[in-house]
Amino acid sequence: MSARHRAAMTGWQPGATISVISRDGCHLCDDVEGVVARVAADLDVRWERVDVDADPELVERYGEEVPVTFVGGRQHDYWRIDEARLRAAVADLPSS
């Protein structure tokens, strides 16, 4: 699904290099957010946390998969994340 189609469906559009659809009280989300924060700081890119429970359409689409990680607006992973793979995905993005 394209970022444009997803935005039309949910109203959410990734605005950072790395986005994490997450929820409060989710230990996997906390783990992924820690990795994402570290990688974003090391690579000097912006990341954002999107609360899945704040949007019923996000809950419908991603509620059972959180955390879901996006890189450059494209879905990268869900549930867990591999730091080396995330770094490579960010490095492969075109420069702006």
Summary of the structure (lengths in Angstrom):
residues: 96
radius of gyration: 12.5
end to end distance: 22.6
largest distance: 34.9
contacts: 271
relative contact order: 0.22
helix: 46%
strand: 20%
